[in-house]
């Protein structure tokens, strides 16, 4: 079977990046679709699910962060042409996803007591939280299996699974949230959670069917290499744990901020969540580029090609700027179209339009800056250097956004949502400055296998 090397050509980079963007879009889009579909059902349900989803993501993205490291090992194995070891890193992270049930299930069971939901969001939020936590291992398992394909640059199956999962989630959201006559009762937030779980499970089934397919079993020993490898498992944990802790702290930070905004007022919560939905919808590109950069550059490290890494970085900066231009078209040039769509919601949002427009402008800048920063971070990840970027990211996040918001809330001065999104711009400028300095130092350049 032919093994194609991943190089720094635009075609090769896009072949890996586009499916990665679609993959991360799938995860984010499911949460966004849940909230947007619920907006037509109830604004309170949308806000409740937005807050509960942030809580759930603290835990799911912790294990996703560790599982992601499998693609780095697969990539370096692939770059060094050690093909028979490609399945082993994926298997170690599959085992991790199974072990994660020891955390997810107890939290789901005690969800009534483990939350910070305001009373007016409690019922809708708890229903959503419980279901997603009971099935919290599924996203990590999906990422673990995906790593086998991502590390090789074979991402067609990723695109297929994402498309099927996203379409399934959209269709089921409509049926389960609003109901279908006397056949399916309207379930609101509970229906949104069930639709998301089914869609994620479908993606796992599609990926697993190819992972265990005849060719992969024969060439890569995907079934024979299922043995638990303690050394490799620990290596994945060592690299993935800083990222996982970083993911957790990041989501805790956003959860704290979202909780604060929810307690300020319903109008403030609505403006913030509208901006957050738009931000989450677009930032999947940055997250996909982060994963693609790590996969591509890990292959280059595996074969000792440092020069191609710099060329790859410049291409990703250009891609990020082009993406920013595309984002600006609807958010900056035609915000009225989005606002007119929002006007179809049950509640009258016309009094909030000026703040929402300003939030759209700031989200555009934020998305561009974060996409560039995440592409540089992906290069560091490819060499297993995850601690430095994680620490810088967290220090800047809490210093520039969360702590100022907490102080303003304490003094009853947190009444401007655009100001909070302005904090986000400052956070990303500071983070990119330090991560780029780390990149230039070459301290991240390590061959792991």
C-alpha positions as CSV (number, residue, x, y, z in Angstrom):
1,X,0.0,0.0,0.0
2,X,1.4,3.5,-0.9
3,X,2.2,5.8,1.9
4,X,2.2,9.5,0.8
5,X,4.5,11.8,2.7
6,X,2.9,15.0,4.1
7,X,4.9,18.0,2.8
8,X,4.6,21.8,3.0
9,X,2.8,22.3,-0.3
10,X,-0.5,24.1,-0.1
11,X,-2.3,21.1,-1.6
12,X,-0.9,18.7,1.0
13,X,-1.6,21.1,3.8
14,X,-5.2,21.7,2.7
15,X,-5.8,17.9,2.3
16,X,-5.1,17.6,6.0
17,X,-6.5,20.9,7.3
18,X,-9.9,20.9,5.7
19,X,-11.1,17.6,7.2
20,X,-9.6,18.7,10.5
21,X,-11.6,21.9,10.4
22,X,-14.7,19.9,9.6
23,X,-13.9,17.5,12.5
24,X,-13.6,20.3,15.1
25,X,-16.6,22.0,13.5
26,X,-18.6,18.9,14.2
27,X,-17.9,19.1,17.9
28,X,-18.6,22.8,18.2
29,X,-21.5,22.9,15.8
30,X,-23.4,20.3,17.7
31,X,-23.4,22.5,20.8
32,X,-24.2,25.6,18.7
33,X,-27.1,23.8,16.9
34,X,-28.5,22.7,20.2
35,X,-28.6,26.3,21.4
36,X,-29.8,27.9,18.2
37,X,-32.6,25.3,17.8
38,X,-33.6,25.8,21.4
39,X,-33.7,29.6,20.8
40,X,-36.9,29.1,18.8
41,X,-38.3,26.9,21.6
42,X,-37.4,29.1,24.6
43,X,-34.7,31.8,25.2
44,X,-34.4,30.6,28.7
45,X,-33.8,27.0,27.4
46,X,-31.0,28.4,25.1
47,X,-29.3,30.2,27.9
48,X,-29.6,27.2,30.3
49,X,-28.1,24.8,27.7
50,X,-25.3,27.3,26.9
51,X,-24.3,27.3,30.6
52,X,-24.7,23.5,31.0
53,X,-22.8,22.9,27.8
54,X,-19.9,24.9,29.2
55,X,-19.9,22.8,32.3
56,X,-20.0,19.5,30.3
57,X,-17.2,20.7,28.0
58,X,-14.9,21.2,31.0
59,X,-14.7,17.4,31.4
60,X,-15.2,16.2,27.8
61,X,-12.5,18.5,26.5
62,X,-10.1,17.4,29.2
63,X,-10.1,13.9,27.9
64,X,-10.2,15.1,24.3
65,X,-7.1,17.1,25.0
66,X,-5.2,14.0,26.1
67,X,-6.6,11.8,23.4
68,X,-5.4,14.3,20.8
69,X,-1.8,13.5,21.6
70,X,-2.2,10.1,19.9
71,X,-2.1,11.9,16.6
72,X,1.4,13.3,17.4
73,X,2.8,9.8,18.0
74,X,1.0,8.4,14.9
75,X,2.5,11.3,12.9
76,X,6.0,10.8,14.1
77,X,5.7,7.0,13.5
78,X,4.4,7.7,10.1
79,X,7.1,10.3,9.3
80,X,9.8,7.8,10.4
81,X,8.1,5.0,8.3
82,X,7.4,2.8,11.4
83,X,4.0,1.9,10.0
84,X,3.3,-1.2,12.1
85,X,3.1,1.0,15.3
86,X,0.5,3.4,14.0
87,X,-2.5,1.8,15.7
88,X,-0.9,1.5,19.1
89,X,-1.2,5.2,20.2
90,X,-4.9,5.2,19.2
91,X,-5.6,2.1,21.3
92,X,-4.0,3.6,24.4
93,X,-6.3,6.6,24.1
94,X,-9.3,4.3,23.5
95,X,-8.6,2.8,26.8
96,X,-8.4,6.2,28.4
97,X,-11.8,7.1,27.0
98,X,-13.2,3.9,28.7
99,X,-11.6,4.8,32.0
100,X,-13.1,8.3,31.8
101,X,-16.5,6.8,32.7
102,X,-15.2,6.6,36.3
103,X,-15.5,10.4,36.3
104,X,-18.4,11.1,33.9
105,X,-21.0,8.7,35.4
106,X,-20.7,9.9,39.0
107,X,-20.9,13.5,38.0
108,X,-24.0,12.7,35.8
109,X,-25.6,10.9,38.8
110,X,-25.1,13.9,41.1
111,X,-25.8,16.6,38.6
112,X,-28.6,18.0,40.7
113,X,-26.0,19.0,43.3
114,X,-23.0,19.7,41.0
115,X,-23.9,22.9,39.1
116,X,-24.0,26.6,39.4
117,X,-27.2,27.2,37.4
118,X,-29.4,30.2,38.4
119,X,-32.9,29.0,39.6
120,X,-34.6,30.2,36.4
121,X,-32.3,28.0,34.2
122,X,-32.1,24.9,36.5
123,X,-34.7,22.5,35.0
124,X,-33.6,22.9,31.4
125,X,-29.9,23.0,32.2
126,X,-29.9,19.8,34.4
127,X,-31.7,17.7,31.8
128,X,-29.1,18.6,29.2
129,X,-26.1,18.2,31.6
130,X,-27.1,14.7,32.9
131,X,-27.5,13.1,29.5
132,X,-24.3,14.4,28.0
133,X,-22.3,13.5,31.1
134,X,-23.6,9.9,31.2
135,X,-22.2,9.5,27.6
136,X,-19.2,11.7,28.1
137,X,-16.7,9.1,27.0
138,X,-17.9,9.1,23.4
139,X,-16.2,12.3,22.2
140,X,-12.8,11.1,23.6
141,X,-13.2,7.7,21.9
142,X,-14.0,9.5,18.6
143,X,-10.8,11.6,18.9
144,X,-8.7,8.5,19.8
145,X,-9.8,6.6,16.7
146,X,-9.5,9.7,14.5
147,X,-5.9,10.1,15.5
148,X,-5.0,6.9,13.6
149,X,-6.2,8.6,10.4
150,X,-5.1,12.2,11.2
151,X,-1.5,11.3,11.9
152,X,-1.2,9.7,8.4
153,X,-3.0,12.6,6.7
154,X,-5.7,10.2,5.6
155,X,-8.7,12.4,6.5
156,X,-11.4,11.5,4.0
157,X,-13.1,9.2,6.5
158,X,-13.1,12.1,9.0
159,X,-15.0,14.3,6.6
160,X,-17.5,11.5,6.0
161,X,-18.1,10.8,9.7
162,X,-18.4,14.6,10.4
163,X,-20.9,15.1,7.6
164,X,-23.1,12.2,8.7
165,X,-22.9,13.2,12.4
166,X,-23.7,16.9,11.8
167,X,-26.7,16.1,9.5
168,X,-28.0,13.6,12.0
169,X,-27.7,16.0,14.9
170,X,-29.5,18.8,12.9
171,X,-32.4,16.5,11.9
172,X,-32.8,15.0,15.3
173,X,-32.6,18.3,17.1
174,X,-35.6,19.5,15.2
175,X,-37.6,16.3,15.9
176,X,-36.7,15.9,19.5
177,X,-36.8,19.6,20.6
178,X,-40.1,20.5,19.0
179,X,-41.7,17.1,18.7
180,X,-43.6,15.5,15.8
181,X,-47.4,15.5,16.4
182,X,-48.3,12.6,18.6
183,X,-45.4,10.5,17.5
184,X,-42.5,12.2,19.2
185,X,-43.2,14.5,22.2
186,X,-41.5,17.9,22.4
187,X,-38.5,17.4,24.7
188,X,-36.8,20.8,24.7
189,X,-33.3,20.7,26.2
190,X,-33.6,16.9,26.9
191,X,-34.2,16.3,23.2
192,X,-31.2,18.4,22.2
193,X,-28.9,16.3,24.4
194,X,-30.3,13.0,23.1
195,X,-29.8,14.2,19.5
196,X,-26.1,15.2,20.2
197,X,-25.3,11.8,21.9
198,X,-26.8,9.8,18.9
199,X,-24.9,11.9,16.4
200,X,-21.6,11.5,18.2
201,X,-22.1,7.8,18.6
202,X,-22.8,7.5,14.9
203,X,-19.4,9.1,14.1
204,X,-17.6,6.6,16.4
205,X,-19.3,3.7,14.6
206,X,-18.3,5.0,11.2
207,X,-14.7,5.6,12.2
208,X,-14.4,2.3,14.0
209,X,-15.8,0.4,10.9
210,X,-12.8,1.7,8.9
211,X,-10.3,1.4,11.7
212,X,-11.1,-2.3,11.9
213,X,-11.6,-2.8,8.2
214,X,-9.8,-5.6,6.4
215,X,-7.0,-3.5,4.9
216,X,-6.2,-1.7,8.1
217,X,-6.3,-5.0,10.1
218,X,-3.8,-6.5,7.6
219,X,-1.4,-3.7,7.0
220,X,-1.4,-1.8,10.3
221,X,-2.5,-4.6,12.7
222,X,-5.3,-2.4,14.1
223,X,-6.8,-5.4,15.9
224,X,-3.5,-7.1,16.9
225,X,-2.0,-3.9,18.3
226,X,-4.8,-3.6,20.9
227,X,-2.4,-4.6,23.7
228,X,-2.2,-2.1,26.5
229,X,1.2,-0.4,26.3
230,X,2.0,1.1,29.7
231,X,5.1,3.0,28.5
232,X,3.3,4.5,25.5
233,X,0.2,5.2,27.6
234,X,2.3,7.2,30.1
235,X,4.1,9.0,27.3
236,X,0.7,10.2,25.9
237,X,-0.3,11.3,29.4
238,X,2.9,13.2,29.9
239,X,2.4,15.2,26.8
240,X,-1.4,15.3,26.9
241,X,-2.0,16.1,30.6
242,X,-0.7,19.7,30.3
243,X,-3.0,20.3,27.4
244,X,-5.9,18.5,29.2
245,X,-5.4,20.6,32.3
246,X,-5.2,23.7,30.1
247,X,-8.4,22.7,28.4
248,X,-10.0,22.2,31.8
249,X,-8.8,25.5,33.2
250,X,-9.8,27.3,30.0
251,X,-13.3,25.8,30.1
252,X,-13.5,26.6,33.9
253,X,-12.6,30.2,33.0
254,X,-15.3,30.4,30.3
255,X,-17.8,28.8,32.7
256,X,-17.0,31.3,35.4
257,X,-17.4,34.1,33.0
258,X,-20.6,32.8,31.5
259,X,-22.0,32.3,35.0
260,X,-21.1,35.8,36.0
261,X,-22.8,37.2,32.9
262,X,-25.9,35.0,33.6
263,X,-26.2,36.6,37.1
264,X,-25.8,40.2,35.8
265,X,-29.1,40.2,33.9
266,X,-31.0,38.2,31.3
267,X,-30.3,40.8,28.7
268,X,-26.5,40.7,29.4
269,X,-26.6,36.9,29.3
270,X,-28.5,36.9,26.0
271,X,-26.0,39.3,24.3
272,X,-23.0,37.4,25.7
273,X,-24.5,34.0,24.5
274,X,-25.3,35.3,21.0
275,X,-21.7,36.5,20.7
276,X,-20.5,33.2,22.2
277,X,-22.5,31.1,19.7
278,X,-21.0,33.1,16.8
279,X,-17.5,32.8,18.3
280,X,-17.8,29.0,18.8
281,X,-19.3,28.6,15.3
282,X,-16.2,30.2,13.7
283,X,-13.4,29.2,16.1
284,X,-13.6,25.6,14.9
285,X,-11.3,26.7,12.0
286,X,-8.6,27.7,14.5
287,X,-9.0,24.5,16.4
288,X,-8.9,22.4,13.2
289,X,-5.8,24.3,12.1
290,X,-4.2,23.6,15.5
291,X,-4.8,19.8,15.0
292,X,-3.7,19.9,11.4
293,X,-0.5,21.8,12.2
294,X,0.4,19.3,14.9
295,X,-0.3,16.4,12.5
296,X,1.7,17.8,9.6
297,X,4.6,19.1,11.6
298,X,4.9,15.8,13.6
299,X,5.5,14.0,10.3
300,X,8.2,16.6,9.4
301,X,9.9,16.1,12.8
302,X,9.7,12.4,12.3
303,X,11.8,12.8,9.1
304,X,14.0,15.7,10.5
305,X,12.7,18.4,8.1
306,X,12.8,21.6,10.1
307,X,12.8,23.9,7.0
308,X,9.4,22.7,5.9
309,X,7.9,23.5,9.3
310,X,8.7,27.2,8.8
311,X,7.1,27.2,5.4
312,X,4.1,25.4,6.8
313,X,3.7,28.1,9.5
314,X,3.7,30.9,7.0
315,X,1.0,29.1,4.9
316,X,-1.2,28.8,8.0
317,X,-0.8,32.5,8.8
318,X,-2.0,33.3,5.2
319,X,-4.9,30.8,5.6
320,X,-5.8,32.5,8.9
321,X,-5.9,36.0,7.4
322,X,-8.0,34.7,4.4
323,X,-10.4,33.1,6.8
324,X,-10.6,36.3,8.8
325,X,-11.7,38.1,5.6
326,X,-14.5,35.5,5.1
327,X,-15.7,35.9,8.7
328,X,-15.8,39.7,8.3
329,X,-18.2,39.5,5.4
330,X,-21.2,38.5,7.4
331,X,-20.2,39.9,10.8
332,X,-18.8,43.3,9.8
333,X,-20.3,44.0,6.4
334,X,-23.7,42.5,6.8
335,X,-24.6,42.2,10.5
336,X,-28.1,43.3,9.8
337,X,-28.8,39.9,8.1
338,X,-27.8,38.0,11.2
339,X,-29.7,40.5,13.4
340,X,-32.8,40.2,11.3
341,X,-32.6,36.4,11.7
342,X,-32.3,36.9,15.5
343,X,-35.4,39.1,15.4
344,X,-37.4,36.0,14.5
345,X,-36.8,34.7,18.0
346,X,-39.8,34.9,20.4
347,X,-38.3,37.7,22.5
348,X,-37.8,41.2,21.2
349,X,-34.0,41.8,20.9
350,X,-34.2,45.2,19.1
351,X,-33.1,47.1,22.2
352,X,-29.9,45.1,22.3
353,X,-28.9,45.4,18.6
354,X,-26.2,48.1,19.0
355,X,-24.3,46.0,21.6
356,X,-24.7,42.8,19.5
357,X,-23.2,44.6,16.5
358,X,-20.2,45.7,18.4
359,X,-19.8,42.2,19.8
360,X,-19.8,40.8,16.2
361,X,-17.0,43.2,15.2
362,X,-14.9,42.1,18.2
363,X,-15.6,38.4,17.6
364,X,-14.2,38.9,14.0
365,X,-10.9,40.2,15.4
366,X,-10.8,37.6,18.1
367,X,-11.3,34.7,15.6
368,X,-8.4,35.9,13.4
369,X,-6.0,36.4,16.3
370,X,-6.9,33.0,17.9
371,X,-6.5,31.1,14.6
372,X,-3.0,32.5,14.0
373,X,-2.0,31.7,17.6
374,X,-3.4,28.2,17.5
375,X,-1.4,27.4,14.3
376,X,1.8,28.4,16.1
377,X,0.8,26.4,19.1
378,X,0.2,23.3,16.9
379,X,3.9,23.4,15.9
380,X,5.0,23.3,19.5
381,X,2.6,20.4,20.1
382,X,4.2,18.4,17.3
383,X,7.4,18.3,19.2
384,X,5.6,17.4,22.5
385,X,6.2,20.8,24.0
386,X,2.8,21.4,25.6
387,X,3.6,22.9,29.0
388,X,4.9,26.3,28.0
389,X,2.1,27.2,25.7
390,X,-0.5,26.0,28.2
391,X,0.9,28.0,31.0
392,X,1.2,31.2,28.9
393,X,-2.4,30.7,27.6
394,X,-3.8,30.3,31.1
395,X,-1.9,33.2,32.7
396,X,-3.0,35.5,29.9
397,X,-6.6,34.2,29.9
398,X,-7.1,34.8,33.6
399,X,-5.1,38.0,33.7
400,X,-6.7,39.8,30.7
401,X,-10.3,38.4,30.9
402,X,-11.5,36.5,33.9
403,X,-10.0,38.5,36.8
404,X,-11.0,41.9,35.4
405,X,-14.5,40.6,34.8
406,X,-14.7,39.3,38.4
407,X,-13.5,42.6,39.8
408,X,-16.0,44.5,37.7
409,X,-18.8,42.2,38.7
410,X,-17.9,42.6,42.4
411,X,-18.2,46.3,42.1
412,X,-21.4,46.1,40.1
413,X,-19.7,47.7,37.1
414,X,-19.9,44.7,34.6
415,X,-22.7,46.1,32.4
416,X,-21.0,46.2,29.0
417,X,-20.7,42.9,27.0
418,X,-18.5,44.5,24.3
419,X,-16.0,45.4,26.9
420,X,-15.7,41.7,27.8
421,X,-15.0,40.8,24.2
422,X,-12.5,43.6,24.1
423,X,-10.7,41.8,26.9
424,X,-10.5,38.8,24.7
425,X,-8.6,40.7,22.0
426,X,-6.0,41.8,24.5
427,X,-5.7,38.2,25.8
428,X,-4.9,36.8,22.4
429,X,-2.3,39.5,21.5
430,X,-0.4,38.7,24.7
431,X,-0.7,34.9,24.2
432,X,0.6,35.0,20.6
433,X,3.6,37.2,21.6
434,X,4.9,34.6,24.1
435,X,4.1,31.5,22.0
436,X,5.8,33.0,18.9
437,X,8.9,33.7,21.0
438,X,8.9,30.0,22.1
439,X,8.6,28.9,18.5
440,X,11.7,31.0,17.5
441,X,13.7,29.5,20.3
442,X,13.4,25.9,18.9
443,X,13.1,24.5,22.4
444,X,10.0,22.6,21.2
445,X,11.8,20.6,18.5
446,X,11.9,17.0,19.9
447,X,11.7,13.6,18.2
448,X,9.5,11.4,20.5
449,X,9.8,8.0,18.7
